[in-house]
Amino acid sequence: MIETALTADPARIDDRILAVYDDLSPRQQRLADVVLECGGDLVGYSATTLARKAGVSKATAARLFQRLGYHRFEDARYAAARVPWASPLRGLGQEVPQAEQDALGEHLNREVENLQRSNRSIDRTALQRAIQLLSAKRVVWVGGFRMSYAIARYLQSVLRNVRAGVRPISDSAWELAEVFAEIGTDDVLVLAAFRRRPPQVERILQVLAERSVPVILLSDMTAAPSSRGDVVHLRCHSRGATIFDSHTVAFSLINFLCSQVGTRCLERTDAHINDVERLHDAFGDIIPR
């Protein structure tokens, strides 16, 4: 496991988890994921509550926190209360490794780690449900705020290659009501919700739950599973090796989902692609090879 001087902070419980994550048992990894979901709110939980959320024993919880270097759970809660971890921009001003080659290697190794961890943690049942929704629903609405806006736009662009009826939701708060008035039960919303998440995310989940509209939620590991409505939650490991979070898993997962939609609806996809190509020729907006 590679940790850089730029990001590894022994006072941060999330950094301690990521330093040993691959060596944890499956039960400990489930509990570690729950701790990552809690983020800076760890102080509001007891060890018993965390163990129950993860479906593990209190003994497993005790072993995990000891593995992380805490004598007892209360020490971990105290550390979480003292050290903020909400912002992805952490480690600014600390010493950067001098050899750029080494820094690049550490960066790429972390990308690979995130992909491998996500491969183990993403629920395959949820994945198949997401593919089914993306394939079958009348309209796929796509949205995201802040950093997640770029992820949402990428998903919209790729998905439009394999099916029609892909529409963006505005990132302008004053237009949300008009947009959501158009979304019905025959539609699905794909919501990218990587940190830092604005309050609109929870409000959107609440509104769509009340309107019985399914949601595919793409997020990092710090987003707790939503208990509101029909939410398919796909969580990606995204901790970067430097000051920024990594969204490599998110973009890779989008490619996979869209390719699966295209394969599942092959006849419809072929007709859509052919129609799009004819229109490109008509508009002359693509330079021929």
N, C-alpha and C positions, 0 to 999 in steps of 0.2 A: 504494500500500500504506500503510495507516494503522497506526502504532505509537503507543501511549500512553506517557506518562512513568511510568505505574503499572506497566507490565509489560516494556517493552523494556529489556533488560539486555545491553549490548554484550559482556559477558563470557560470556554463555550462547550456546552454539552453536545450540540449538533456536530461540531468538529470532532469531538471525542467519538461520537457514534460512527461517523464516516471513516475514521482512521481504523476501526476494527470491524466494520460492517460485514465484510466478506467472510470473516472468521467466526461470526456468530452462528449459533444454531438456528434452524428455521423458526422456532418459537421465540427466541431472542430477537430475531429480525422482525417478526410481527410486532413485538413490543417496541422495538426501536422505531419502526414506522409510525406507531401511535405517538411516541414521544416527539418525533419530527413534526407530526401534524399539530401538536399542541403549541409548538413554537414558544414564544415568550410567555404564553399563558400557562406554562407548566406549574407555576406556583399555585394555580387554582385546582390542582388535582392531587389526589392521594395515590400512593402506590397501589392500593387495592383497586381503585377506580381504573387506573391505567391497565392493570393486569386484566380486569374484567373486559375492558374495551378490546384488548388484543386477544382475548380468549386463552390466556395462559395463567399459570398458578402464581401465587405471591412469591413462592420460592424462586421461580424463573425471574421475576422482577428483581428480587434481591440479588440474584447472581449477575443480572445484566448491569445493575448500577455499580456493583463491586467491580465488574470487568471494566467499567468506564472510569474507575479510579475514585469512586465515592465510597466512603465508609458506610453510609446509609442514605436512603432516599432523601431525607431532609437536607442533606448536604447538596444534592443535585438541585433541589428546589431553590435553595438559597443562592446557588451559583446562577441559576436561570434568572432569578429576580434581579441580580446585580449586573448582568451582562446583556445588553440589548442585542437582538439578532434579527430584527424585522427587516432591515434593509439589505438588499443584495450587495450594495457597495460597502464592503467591509475591508479592513486591512489597508486603507489608504494611508500613505505616509510611512508604512513600514518598509524595510529594506527589500528591494527586488533582487532576485538572483542575478549575478553579474553575467553569467554565460547565457546568452540568448538561446543557444542550442538546448541547454538543459531546461530552460523555462518552457520552450516549445514542446519538448518531450514530456514534461510534467503535464502541460495543458492537454496534449493529445492522449496521454495515458488516462487522465481523468475523464475525457470524453468516452473512451472505451469502457471504463468502469461504470459510467452512468448507463451506457447501453446494456451492459451485462446485467447490472442490478435490475434495470427495468424489465429485461427479458424474464427474470425470475419472479418479479413482483406483480406484473400486470396480469389481472384476472382474465383468463381466456374466455370464460362465459360472458363477462362484460364486453370483451373485444368482439365476440360474435354478435352480441346484441347491438353494438354500435354499427357494425357492418350492415346488419339487417335494417336498422332504422335509416341509415344513409342510402340504402338501395331502394327501400319501399315507400318512403314518405313522399308526399306530393311536392313539398318545398322544403329544402334544407336552408335554414337561416344560420348565418355564421356571424359571431361577434366576439369582441375582446377589447379590453381597455388598457391604456398605458403600454407597457412592453408587450402585452398579449395581443395588441392590435395588429402587429406585424405577423404574428403567428396565425391569427384569424384570416388575414388577407391572403396569406400563402395557401391555407387550406381552401379558401374560396377559389383561388386561381387554379389549383390542381384538380379539385373536384369538378369544376366546370368542364374539364377535358373529357369526363366520362359520363356526365349526366346533365340534363337540363334542370331548371328550377332551383338554382343555387343563388341565394340572395343575401346581401350583407345587412346587418343592423347598424344603425348609425352609432358612432361613439359620442354623439352630442346628446347631453342629458335632456335638452329641451325637445328632442324629437323621439324619445323612447316611447312615450305613450302612443303616438300616432303609428309607430312601427309595430308595437306589440298588439295593437288593436287588430292588425291584419293576420296575426299568427293564430292558427287553429289547431285542433286535435289531429288533423291529417298532416301536420308539419312536424319538424323536429328542429331544435336549436342546438348548434354546436357552439359552446361557450368556452373560449380559452381564458383561463383564470390563473395565470402564473403570478407569483408575487412581484410587486406589492399590489394587492387587490383593493379596488375602491369599493365603497359601500353598495354601489349599483349591483355588484355580483349577487349578494344575498337577496337584494330586493327583486332582482330578475328571477331567481330561483323560486322565491315565494310567489310571485305573480303567476309564473307558468305552472306551478303546482296547483294553484287555485283554478287555473284554466285547463288543467289536465293535458298539458303539452309536454311531451318527453324532451329531455335535455341530455346531450352528451357533453360531459364536463371534462375538459383537458386541463390538468393542473400539475404543479410540482408536488412534492411529498408533504409540504406544510399545510395543504388544504385538507381540512377534515371532511370525511364523507358526509354528503348531505342527506338528511332524513326527510327532505321535503319532496313529495311527488315522485315521478318516474325519472330518476337521474342515473345515467350510466356514467360512472366515474372512472376515468383512465388517468392514473397518476404516474408522473415521470420523475425519475431521479434527475436532478438538475444542478447540483452543487458544482460550481466551477472551480478550477485550480487557481484562478486569480481573483480579481475584485468583482467580476461579473458572474452571474449565474449562467449556466449552459442550457441552451434550448435544442441541442442536437437530437435528443430523444424525441422531443415534440415534433420536429420536422421529419424525422425518420418515421415516426408513427403515422403522421399524416400521409406520407407516401404509401405506406403499407395499407392504410384504410382505403384510400382512394383506388389503389390498384385492385384491392379485393372487391370493391364496388364495381369496377369495370369488368372484372372477371365474372362476377355473379350475374350481371345484367349484360352479357356479352352482345346479344343481338341488338338491344336498345342502345348500348354504348357504341357499337359500330355505326349504327344509323346516325347517332348524334355526331360522332367524329367526322363522318363523311359529309354531313350537312355543314359543319363548321368549316371544313376544308374548302368546300365549294364557295362559302361566303368569303373566306380569306382570298381566294382567287378573284372573286368579284370585286372586292375592295382593293386588291393589290397591296395589302398591308404587310405581307411577308415576303422577304427577299428570297427568290428561288436559289437553290444551290447551283 
